[in-house]
Amino acid sequence: MASSIVFINIKGEVLIYRCYKYDVSRQETMEFCRKIISTKEAKEMPIKYMNGVSYIFTQEGEIVLLATTKTNINTAMMFQFLYSFIKICKSYFGEFSEEKIRENFVLIYELLDECLDYGYPQLTDTDLLKKFIFQGKVKEEQLSQLKLTSTLTQLTGSVSWREPGISYANNEVYIDIMENINLLISKTGEVIKSEVMGVVGVKSLLSGWPECKFGMNDKLQLSKSNVKTASQSTSKGISIEDIRFHQCVKLSDFNKDRTITFIPPDGIFDLMTYRVSENVIIPFKIFCNIIETPTPNNPSIPQAIDLDLTVKALYDKELYAENVVVKIQIPKNSTNVKTHTNTGKGKHEVDKSSIIWRLKKIFGEKDYKLKCEIPLIPISDPKPWTRAPISMEFNIPMFTASGLRVRYFHVVEKANYKPMKWIRYVTKAGDFQFRI
């Protein structure tokens, strides 16, 4: 894999140089610093091949982290290691900067020796590294034989992310389905872009060594199920794309029957991330009527604008959206703007050249209206008003724009306890826009 790992500042100076193989010389690394770091190629090309050497690098702030090799390595794995090592450094000394790297160069060398073995990535789990690589003075109890044995067992075992002997008086597990919806609708109401980016977050407070099985209404999972209940046969599955799992998930089980089986880490972690681009449930619809009063001597330039806006909530009436913000871009020469609304508060924010309409709650299957009177002051170089899309921000509890639902969540442990299970759904606005 990697022949060397190098930390370089923006001047091209080497801060840390750790060599694992000797097929790439330091002179070849310095040639890369002279030719690449000081040029634009450092930002445009994360992989550079020169004189038989492959240079794989990423930049974080003012520091370039570089891996060199002369062999045909797994480039994606090397990039993942570089990103992971930056996170490890940040977890130890907070800021990934030249000053911190110089202050902690001994610690960085220790971390590189543990994370890479002859250039092959071995360990990037921050929690495990902190158990035997310490920052500052080492306490005697940290070096006890019992703790060292437990750490080594966890490190070399098949489940490195969970410590043995975890115990809770009340066993609980929390599941959060957090989604961000990105939407762009044309002036005629046609959907131009719609996608949902989701995260399944888990907070595990379980004793012992539990094995969990997580099922959702994935279209492929439903089609592969041998036994279907009446509710499953009538419910429609969703098409989930770009799934990324936490390392605790057994990929062999998922590839076989789409079952998500895992032994959870203790505490909070992201079980999976996903994307849905088909049959996205749109929570809001906006209707906008604009009347421009033209200037007498220049009909293409308005002297006033009347805007009537209606926001219609399309989700069930039992649900509600909170912290709703509607942003309407208006001309910069607007003055003395008047707003009238049946709910919330509309305000002209001059620094943003926008009318901001804030609503605490919007209940489902209801309409909310805003009327704006926008006078425009004459300017020396008038231009026609370019209508920017109306954007929205919101937070809808117990609603998923993808339609994802948890079908089951089973916990099996030899103590045979029955944990409390809590499931929460939340949809938030990502890039949510309507053209007018």
N, C-alpha and C positions, 0 to 999 in steps of 0.2 A: 504494500500500500504506500503510504507517505514516506518519502525519504527524509524529509525534515519539515518542521513547523517553525515559522518565523513570524515575529511581531515587528512591524515596520511603521514608523511615523510618516507624516505627509512630506517630510524633507527627504525621505529615502534612507533614513538612518535605521540600522537594525537595533532593536531594543532587546529582543529575546531570540536566541537561535538554538533550537534543539534538534540534533541530528540523530536519526535512527538507522539509516543506511549511509554508506559512503560513496554511492554512485553519483550523487549530485554534490559538487564541490561548493564551498562558500563563495568562490569567485563567480560561479554561475548565478548564484543568488544575488550577488551584488550587481551583476550585469542587468538582472531584472529590475532592481531598484533604480538604476540609472536610466534605463530606457522606458520603463512603464510607469512607475509611481508618479513621476513629475509630469506626465502627459495625461490627456483626456482618456486614453485607452484604459486607464485604471478603473474608470467608472462605466465605460461602454462594453468592455470585454472581461468577464470574470474568469475566463480561461485563456491562457496564452501559451503558445508552443514556440520555443526558440531553441535551436541547436540541439534538438533531441530531448529537451527537458520540457515537461508540462508543468505550468504554474497555475495553480487553482487558488483563488483568493477572494476575499470579501472585505468590504470596508465598513467599519462601525465608528462613526464619528471621525476622528482624525487618525485612527489606527487601521492599518491593513493587516489582516491575518492571512498568512500565506502557507500553502502546502505545496511541496515540490515532489516530483516523481519522474522516473524514466520508464515506468512500466504502464501497461494498460489497466488502470485501476477503475473501480466503481466510482465515477465522478459524483453521482447523486449522494452516495454514502459519505464521501469526503466533504461535500458542502454541508450535509447534515451535521457532521462532526464539528465543523468550524462554527456553525451557528450554535450548537450545543455548548461548545467550549466558551463562547462569548457569554452565554447565560450563566455558566459555572463561575466565570470570573466576576460577573456582576453580583452573583449571590454571595461571594466571599468578601469583595471589597467595594461593592456598590456601583462605582462608576468605572466604565471601561475607557480610561484616558491614559495618556503618556505618564502623567504624574503618578497615578495609582500603580501602573505597571512597573515603574522604576522602584516604587516603595515596596512592592510585593513580588520582586523577581524570583526570590527563593521559593516562595509559595507556588508561583506559576510553574517553575521547573518540577516541583513535586507533583503538581496536578498533571502535567504532561506525562510524567513517568507512570502515573497510575492509569491515566485515560487511554494511553497508547502503548501497545506492546509490539516492539519491532515495526512500528508504523501502522499497526492494525488497531482500530478502535475497540476498546474493551469495556469501558465503563464511563457513562456520562450522567449517572444518577447523582444529583447534588446531595440529596439526603444521605446516601450511603458514603459519599466522599467525605462529608463533614464528620463522620463518625471516626475516621482514622487519619484524616489530614486536618490539623487544627490551625487556627489563626491566632497568633499571640502565644501566651504562656500556657503550657499544658498542665492540667491538674492531675494529681496522682490517681484519683478515682477513674479518670478517663482511660487510664492504661491498665486497668484491672484485667486479670486473665479471663475472668468470666465474660466481661463485656467484649473483649477482643475475640474470644471464641464465638460469641453470638454474632458479632459483626461479620466475621469470616464465613460463618455458616450461611448467613443471609446473602453475602456477596457472591459466594460460589454456588448457591442453590438456584433452582429453576424459577423461584419467585423472589427476586431481589427487591421488589418494591413494597413488600409487606413484612413487618417484624413479627416474630413469633411471640406468643404470650399476651396478646392484646385482649383486654377485658373491659366490659361496660356493664353497669348495673341495668341500664335500659338500652336494649339494642334497637337502633333506628337507622333508617336509610332514607335520604332525601334525593329526589330526582327532579331536575329542572330542565325543561325543554325550552331553550331560549332561541328565538328566531329573529332575524333581521330581513325585512322584505324590501327589495329594490324594484321600483316600478317606474315606468315612463309611459304615459298615455298621451296620444296625439290630441289635437284640437277637435277632431271629429269623434273622439271617444275610442279610437282603436288602440289596442295594447301593443306598444312597440317593443317593450322589454319588461319581463317579469321573472324574477327569480327570488328564491329564499335561501339564505345562508343560516344554517342552524348548528347549535351546540347542545349536546346532551351532557349536562353537568351532574355529578353525583357527589353527595356528602355521605360518607360511610362511617357509621358509628356502630360497628359490628364486632362482636367478640370472636376469638378463636381464629379458625381458618375457613371462612365461609366461601362457598362456590355459588355464584349468582348467575341466573339466566334471565336475559332481557329480551322481550319480544315486542315488535311494533307492527303496524299495519303496512309493512313493506310489500309491494306487489309481488316480488319474487319469493318472499318468505311465505306469503299466503298461497301462492301457486304450488310451492313445494310441500306444503303441509299435507300429510296423509289423511288426517282426521279433521274435518271442519264442522264446527258447531253452526247452529242456525244463524247466530250473529255474525260469524265470520263469513259465511257464505253470502250474506246479503250486503256486507260492508265492502267498499271498494278500497283496494290497496293503492298506495302512492309509489311513484317511481323515484327512488333515491339515487343520487349520483355523487361522485367525488367523496366517497366515505373515507375518513381517516380515523383509525382507532388508537386508543391508549395501548401501551405495550402489554397491559395485563390481559387483553382480549385474546382468546384462542382462535387464531385465524383458520386453523384446520376445521373447526366446527362451523365457522361462518361460511367457509367455502363449500362445505358439504350440504348444509340445509339452511343457511342464512340465520342460524341461531347465534346470538351473542352471549358467549359463556366466558366468565372471568372471575378471578379471585381479586377483589378490590383492594387498592391501597387504603390505608387508614386516613380518614379526613376527606378533604375536597380535591377533586380532580375532574378533568374533562374526559368522559368515556369515549365520545366520538364527535366528529364534526361532519357535516353533510351539506349537500346542495340539492335543491328541488327546482326545476324549471318548467315542469308540466302541471297544468291544472292548478295554478296558484290561485288561492282564494283572496280576492281583492277586498279589503275591509272598508274602503271609502270610495265615494265617487264625488267629483266636483263639477258643478255647473256654473259657468261664468258668463255673464252678459256685460259687454263693455260698449259704452256710447262715447265717442270722441266728438267734442264740439270744435269744429275747425276754426282756425284763425282767418278772418275775412280776406286779408291780402295774401295768405298762403294756406290753401285748403289742406295740404299734406301735413301741416304742423298743427296739433291740437292746442287750444287755449284752456280747455278743461276736459276732465274725464269723469264719467259716472260709471261706477263699477258695482254690479250686483253679483254676490257670490253665495252659492248654496253648497254646503257640505252635507252629503247624505251618508249615514252609517248603514252599511249593508249587512253587518253581522246580527246575530240574534238579539232580541230585546232584553234577554236576561244578562247580556254582557255589556261592558262599558269600556271606553278608552279614557285614559287619564293623561294629564300633562300634555294636552294637545296644543300644538303651535302651528299656525298657518302663516306662511311668509309670502307676501305679494310684492314683487319688485315694481316700483313706479318711477317716473322720470325724476332726475335729480333737481329739476327746477320746480318741484311741487311745493306748495305752500298753503298753510291754513287748511289742512286736510281734515275733513269731518267724517267720522265713522258712526254707524248706527247698527246695533246688533241685538238679537233677542237673548243671546247667551254669551258669557265671557266678556272680554274687553279687547277692542281694537285700538291700536295706537300707531301713529306715524313716527317712526324712528329715523330721524334725518341722517344720522351717521351711516345707516345701512341702506338708505334710499328705498325703504320698504315700509309697508304696512304690516305690522305683526299682530295677529289675532290669536289671543291666548284663551283657552278653555280648560277648566279644571277637569270636567268630565263630559263625555259624549256617550249617550246611551244608544243602544242598537235600534235600528229601524226608525230613526228619527232624522228630521232635517234641521239644519242650523244655518241661519242666514246672516250675511254681513253686507251692508250697503255703504259705499264710500263716495264722497264728493271731493274731487281732486282738482283744485284750481292750479294753473301753471303760470308762473311769472315769465314775461318775455325775456329772451336772452339774445345776445348779439349773433351767435352762430347756431340757430335752431336746427335740429335734426328730427326726423320722424321717430316716434317712440318704438323701440325694439322691445317686444313683449317677451320677457323671460318667463320660464315655466313657474307655476306656483308649486312651492314645496311644503311638505308637512313633516311634523315630528309628532310621535304619539307612543303610547305604551298600553297594550291591550292584555290584561291578565286573562288566563284560562282560554286563550284563543291561539290557534296556530294557522298561519297563512298557507302552510304546506298541506295541512290536513293530517299531519302525523299524530298518532295516538299510541300510547303504551298499552299493549294487549295483555301483557303479564310481566311480573317481576318476581321470580322465585329465588329464595335463599335456602341453601342446604348446608347444614353444619352438624358435626357429630353430636353436639350438645342438644340438638333438636329444639332450639328455641324458635319462637315466632316473633320476628321483629316488626316494629311499626314501620309502615311504608307511607311516604308522603310524595305526591306528584304535583308539580306545578308547571303550567304552560304560560309563556309570555311571548308576545310578538311586539317588536319595536320597528320603527321606521328606519330604513337605511337611506338609500338615495330614492326618495319617494316624490315624484314630480308629475304635474299635469300641465301640458302646454295649453296656452290660451290664444 
